[in-house]
Amino acid sequence: MLRVEVPPDRVFLAILHAALAHQKDYVEGLMESEEGPASQWWPDTEPMVARFFDPPTAVRLLERLLAASRDPPLYQLTDYHWLMIYWCLQMFCDLHNDEAATEPSRRTKVGPYFIGPH
């Protein structure tokens, strides 16, 4: 479990898991792209995280954050972890809100929960 000042609720944890998993898949897809090595265009695509992580390191960190968010032991987060979590949640919210704007009545399944627009 991630150690934070106020324990997160189950819905937030479901959103966090979905966001971390989505970004992990996204970065892995970038690494497998036919456009050449991701490290060449990673800084232009994801400048916020590229300052600190190359694609393989980002994937490893995302895997560790996913595991830590599900484990009972407590893990103290560093600023680098918070940066990655912020990036994942920002992208997840952007994608969710974009879908909600095109289909306002659509609800997204996140873990065992459904979330609606905005």
Secondary structure by P-SEA (a helix, b strand, c coil): cccccccccaaaaaaaaaaaaaaaaaaaaaaaccccccccccccccccccccccaaaaaaaaaaaaaaaaccbbbbbcaaaaaaaaaaaaaaaaaaaaaaaacccbbbbccccccccc
